[in-house]
Amino acid sequence: MLTLRQLRYFESLSETLHFGQAARRLNISQPALSAQIAQLEEHFGTALFERRSSGISLTPEGERVKRRVRRILAEVRDLEALSEGQGELLVGQLRIGIIASLAPYLLPGLLAELARSYPRLSVGVRENVTAILADELARGDLDCVVQALPVERKGVSTIPLCEDPFFLAVPDAEAGRIPSPVAPSQLESERLILLEEGHCLRDQALDVCRIVEQRDLATLGATSLTTLMRMVAGGLGVTLVPQSAVETEARGGGIRFLPFEAPVPSRRLALAFRSSSGRRSDFERLAEMIRACLGLSETAAGHEKAGDASATPASD
């Protein structure tokens, strides 16, 4: 008979692929872990891990079991969360994922307000690109994710947050030659610098500018918006920046933020969570606090209805 303990042990070993590391993560001895994994393999009647002198890896059967175990344990964590607060909002543990192009500008205010208003809440934060955060949400490593709409995962619901309009960030010394408000077509002659592949902000910028793949774009290895802003200040090119970042990045100097002409391009932010989660009330309250911290309009985002993301067009 399978036990939750065995599934959790399997999950840890499948992620670390190292008996010693998995045992330390679980705070158990390595022989105890090995014994539970052996029992699990006996139950399935097949090897789930391939053991070699150079290390271990999952067998094809182990990969299939891993996918199912992640889903099962995510559901279990959601059930466990139901009893933590006994009707009280935002208590216990909350693991929040935030896209990298928003986290530095949202977190200072949000964490301070959460600590002040909900002292019984233990917050964990993960900053990364959308695809990785979506994977971690699906397998239960995160409780919710702040990201840009649309969301492409089935079984994920969203609460609209706000509209985040784009500005064009240009070197201060060159701002006078670009008419304002800016028409996207004006960017055809500009050197547009972008974040590296994988960042949703890069894709959003390309969509706004309607740029074909053949165009020579400059990524310059930037993995954060702050680094990109310093490149702009140094005269390396122009880029799109969301309003949520403007106030903070303007403090560094050397950059002018020009508005776009109507209809103003923007991204829509939302709070995503597993539809099976029993913490909808927590997420509604968290969404209110995020809106207050960002201070942005809900105009367009408010038209999106929260629901299952399987009905939402796919995009990063």
C-alpha positions as CSV (number, residue, x, y, z in Angstrom):
1,M,0.0,0.0,0.0
2,L,1.3,3.4,-1.0
3,T,1.8,6.1,1.7
4,L,2.2,9.8,1.5
5,R,5.6,9.5,3.2
6,Q,6.8,7.3,0.4
7,L,5.5,9.7,-2.2
8,R,7.2,12.6,-0.5
9,Y,10.5,10.7,-0.3
10,F,10.2,9.8,-4.0
11,E,9.5,13.4,-4.9
12,S,12.6,14.6,-3.0
13,L,14.9,12.0,-4.6
14,S,13.5,12.6,-8.1
15,E,14.3,16.3,-7.8
16,T,17.8,16.0,-6.3
17,L,18.8,12.7,-7.9
18,H,21.1,12.2,-4.9
19,F,20.3,10.0,-1.9
20,G,22.4,12.1,0.5
21,Q,20.9,15.4,-0.6
22,A,17.4,14.1,-0.5
23,A,17.9,12.6,2.9
24,R,19.2,15.9,4.3
25,R,16.3,17.8,2.7
26,L,13.9,15.3,4.4
27,N,15.8,15.4,7.7
28,I,16.1,11.6,7.7
29,S,18.9,9.1,7.4
30,Q,20.1,7.9,4.0
31,P,19.4,4.2,4.9
32,A,15.8,5.1,5.9
33,L,15.3,6.9,2.5
34,S,16.8,3.9,0.6
35,A,14.4,1.5,2.4
36,Q,11.3,3.6,1.6
37,I,12.3,3.9,-2.1
38,A,13.0,0.1,-2.2
39,Q,9.5,-0.5,-0.8
40,L,8.0,1.9,-3.4
41,E,9.8,0.1,-6.3
42,E,8.6,-3.3,-4.9
43,H,5.0,-2.0,-5.0
44,F,5.3,-0.9,-8.6
45,G,7.2,-4.1,-9.5
46,T,9.9,-2.2,-11.4
47,A,13.0,0.1,-10.8
48,L,12.1,3.7,-10.6
49,F,15.7,4.9,-10.4
50,E,18.8,3.7,-12.3
51,R,21.7,3.4,-10.0
52,R,25.2,3.8,-11.4
53,S,28.6,4.5,-10.0
54,S,28.4,8.1,-11.4
55,G,25.0,8.8,-9.8
56,I,21.3,8.0,-10.2
57,S,18.7,8.9,-12.8
58,L,15.0,8.2,-13.3
59,T,14.0,5.3,-15.4
60,P,11.2,5.8,-18.0
61,E,8.8,4.2,-15.4
62,G,10.2,6.6,-12.8
63,E,9.5,9.6,-15.0
64,R,5.9,8.6,-15.4
65,V,5.5,8.1,-11.7
66,K,7.1,11.5,-11.0
67,R,4.5,13.3,-13.1
68,R,1.7,11.7,-11.2
69,V,3.3,12.1,-7.8
70,R,3.7,15.8,-8.3
71,R,0.0,16.2,-9.1
72,I,-1.0,14.1,-6.2
73,L,1.2,16.0,-3.7
74,A,0.1,19.4,-5.0
75,E,-3.5,18.3,-4.2
76,V,-2.5,17.1,-0.8
77,R,-0.8,20.4,0.0
78,D,-4.0,22.3,-1.0
79,L,-6.0,20.1,1.3
80,E,-3.6,20.7,4.2
81,A,-3.8,24.4,3.6
82,L,-7.6,24.3,4.2
83,S,-7.2,23.6,7.9
84,E,-4.3,26.0,8.6
85,G,-6.3,29.2,9.2
86,Q,-9.7,27.8,10.2
87,G,-11.4,30.6,8.4
88,E,-8.8,33.3,9.2
89,L,-7.2,35.0,6.2
90,L,-3.5,34.8,5.4
91,V,-2.0,32.6,8.1
92,G,0.5,29.7,7.9
93,Q,2.7,29.5,4.9
94,L,2.3,31.2,1.6
95,R,4.7,30.6,-1.3
96,I,4.5,33.3,-3.9
97,G,6.1,33.3,-7.3
98,I,6.7,36.7,-9.1
99,I,7.9,37.3,-12.7
100,A,11.4,38.8,-12.7
101,S,10.3,42.0,-14.5
102,L,7.9,42.9,-11.6
103,A,9.4,41.4,-8.4
104,P,11.9,44.2,-7.6
105,Y,9.2,46.8,-7.8
106,L,6.4,45.0,-6.0
107,L,8.2,43.1,-3.2
108,P,9.4,45.9,-1.0
109,G,6.0,47.4,-0.4
110,L,4.1,44.1,-0.5
111,L,6.3,42.2,2.0
112,A,6.3,45.2,4.4
113,E,2.5,45.3,4.3
114,L,2.0,41.6,4.7
115,A,4.3,41.6,7.8
116,R,2.4,44.5,9.3
117,S,-1.1,43.3,8.6
118,Y,-0.7,39.5,8.9
119,P,2.0,38.6,11.4
120,R,1.0,35.0,11.5
121,L,1.8,34.6,7.8
122,S,5.1,33.0,6.8
123,V,6.0,34.2,3.2
124,G,8.3,32.5,0.8
125,V,9.1,34.3,-2.5
126,R,10.4,32.9,-5.8
127,E,11.5,35.2,-8.6
128,N,11.9,33.7,-12.1
129,V,10.6,33.7,-15.6
130,T,7.0,32.7,-16.3
131,A,7.6,29.2,-17.6
132,I,9.6,28.1,-14.6
133,L,7.1,29.6,-12.1
134,A,4.2,27.9,-14.0
135,D,5.9,24.6,-13.6
136,E,6.5,25.1,-9.9
137,L,2.9,26.2,-9.4
138,A,1.6,23.1,-11.2
139,R,3.6,20.7,-9.0
140,G,2.7,22.5,-5.8
141,D,6.1,24.2,-5.0
142,L,4.3,27.5,-5.2
143,D,0.8,28.5,-4.0
144,C,0.3,31.4,-6.4
145,V,2.1,33.3,-9.1
146,V,2.0,37.0,-10.0
147,Q,2.4,37.1,-13.8
148,A,1.2,38.7,-17.0
149,L,-2.0,37.5,-18.8
150,P,-2.8,35.3,-20.6
151,V,-2.1,32.1,-18.7
152,E,-1.7,29.0,-20.7
153,R,-2.0,26.2,-18.1
154,K,-5.0,24.0,-17.6
155,G,-6.3,23.7,-14.1
156,V,-5.1,27.2,-13.2
157,S,-7.4,30.1,-12.2
158,T,-6.6,33.8,-12.2
159,I,-7.6,36.9,-10.4
160,P,-7.1,40.1,-12.5
161,L,-4.8,42.6,-10.9
162,C,-4.2,45.7,-13.0
163,E,-3.1,47.2,-16.3
164,D,0.6,48.0,-16.5
165,P,1.2,50.5,-19.4
166,F,4.4,50.5,-21.4
167,F,6.8,53.5,-21.8
168,L,9.7,53.8,-24.1
169,A,13.0,54.2,-22.2
170,V,15.5,56.2,-24.1
171,P,18.9,57.8,-23.2
172,D,18.2,61.2,-21.7
173,A,20.5,62.9,-24.3
174,E,18.6,61.4,-27.2
175,A,15.0,62.0,-26.0
176,G,14.6,65.2,-28.0
177,R,14.8,63.5,-31.4
178,I,12.0,61.0,-30.7
179,P,8.5,62.6,-31.0
180,S,6.2,62.0,-28.0
181,P,3.8,60.4,-27.6
182,V,5.6,57.5,-29.4
183,A,4.0,55.5,-32.3
184,P,5.2,51.9,-32.4
185,S,6.2,52.4,-36.1
186,Q,8.8,54.9,-35.0
187,L,10.8,52.1,-33.4
188,E,11.6,50.6,-36.8
189,S,14.7,52.8,-37.0
190,E,15.7,52.5,-33.3
191,R,18.2,50.0,-31.8
192,L,15.9,48.0,-29.6
193,I,17.6,46.2,-26.7
194,L,15.7,43.4,-25.0
195,L,16.0,40.9,-22.1
196,E,17.3,37.4,-22.9
197,E,15.1,34.7,-24.3
198,G,12.6,33.3,-21.8
199,H,11.5,36.6,-20.3
200,C,7.8,37.3,-21.0
201,L,8.7,41.0,-21.1
202,R,10.8,40.4,-24.2
203,D,7.9,38.7,-26.0
204,Q,5.6,41.5,-25.0
205,A,7.9,44.1,-26.4
206,L,8.2,42.3,-29.7
207,D,4.4,42.0,-29.9
208,V,4.0,45.7,-29.2
209,C,6.5,46.7,-31.9
210,R,5.3,44.1,-34.4
211,I,8.9,43.3,-35.2
212,V,9.6,40.4,-37.6
213,E,12.2,37.8,-36.6
214,Q,14.6,38.8,-39.3
215,R,15.3,42.1,-37.6
216,D,18.6,42.4,-35.9
217,L,17.8,42.8,-32.2
218,A,20.3,43.4,-29.4
219,T,19.9,41.3,-26.2
220,L,23.3,42.0,-24.8
221,G,22.9,39.3,-22.2
222,A,20.6,41.3,-19.9
223,T,18.7,39.1,-17.4
224,S,17.1,41.8,-15.4
225,L,15.2,45.0,-16.2
226,T,17.5,47.0,-14.0
227,T,20.5,45.9,-16.0
228,L,18.7,46.8,-19.2
229,M,17.9,50.3,-17.9
230,R,21.6,50.9,-17.2
231,M,22.4,49.9,-20.8
232,V,19.8,52.4,-22.0
233,A,21.3,55.1,-19.8
234,G,24.7,54.2,-21.3
235,G,23.4,55.0,-24.8
236,L,23.3,51.4,-26.1
237,G,19.7,51.6,-27.3
238,V,16.1,52.0,-26.3
239,T,13.6,49.5,-24.7
240,L,10.1,49.1,-23.4
241,V,9.5,49.4,-19.7
242,P,6.3,48.8,-17.8
243,Q,5.0,51.7,-15.6
244,S,5.4,49.6,-12.5
245,A,9.2,49.9,-12.9
246,V,9.4,53.6,-14.0
247,E,9.5,55.3,-10.6
248,T,12.3,53.0,-9.3
249,E,14.4,53.0,-12.4
250,A,14.1,56.8,-12.9
251,R,16.1,57.2,-9.7
252,G,19.2,56.0,-11.5
253,G,19.1,58.9,-13.9
254,G,20.2,59.1,-17.5
255,I,16.9,57.9,-18.9
256,R,13.8,59.6,-20.2
257,F,10.5,57.6,-20.2
258,L,8.3,58.6,-23.1
259,P,4.6,57.7,-23.3
260,F,3.1,55.8,-26.3
261,E,0.2,57.2,-28.3
262,A,-3.3,55.8,-27.8
263,P,-4.2,53.0,-27.7
264,V,-1.4,52.7,-25.2
265,P,0.3,49.3,-25.2
266,S,0.3,47.5,-21.9
267,R,0.5,44.2,-20.1
268,R,-2.2,42.8,-17.9
269,L,-1.1,41.4,-14.5
270,A,-2.9,38.7,-12.7
271,L,-2.6,36.4,-9.7
272,A,-2.6,32.7,-10.8
273,F,-3.3,29.7,-8.6
274,R,-4.3,26.1,-8.9
275,S,-8.1,25.8,-9.4
276,S,-8.1,23.0,-6.9
277,S,-6.7,25.2,-4.1
278,G,-9.0,25.9,-1.2
279,R,-7.3,29.3,-0.5
280,R,-9.4,31.5,-2.9
281,S,-10.2,33.9,-0.1
282,D,-6.5,34.3,0.7
283,F,-5.7,35.0,-2.9
284,E,-8.5,37.6,-3.2
285,R,-7.1,39.5,-0.2
286,L,-3.5,39.2,-1.5
287,A,-4.7,40.5,-4.9
288,E,-6.2,43.6,-3.2
289,M,-2.9,44.2,-1.5
290,I,-0.9,43.8,-4.7
291,R,-3.2,46.3,-6.5
292,A,-2.7,48.8,-3.6
293,C,1.1,48.4,-3.7
294,L,1.3,48.9,-7.5
295,G,-1.1,51.8,-7.6
296,L,-2.1,51.0,-11.2
297,S,-5.4,51.1,-13.0
298,E,-7.6,48.0,-13.2
299,T,-9.3,49.3,-16.4
300,A,-8.5,46.5,-18.8
301,A,-7.6,43.8,-16.3
302,G,-11.0,44.3,-14.7
303,H,-12.7,43.0,-17.8
304,E,-11.0,39.6,-17.5
305,K,-13.1,37.2,-15.4
306,A,-11.3,34.9,-13.0
307,G,-11.7,31.3,-14.0
308,D,-10.0,28.3,-15.5
309,A,-7.1,29.3,-17.7
310,S,-7.8,26.5,-20.1
311,A,-10.1,28.9,-21.9
312,T,-7.4,31.6,-22.2
313,P,-5.3,31.9,-25.3
314,A,-1.7,30.6,-24.9
315,S,1.1,33.0,-24.5
316,D,4.3,33.3,-22.3
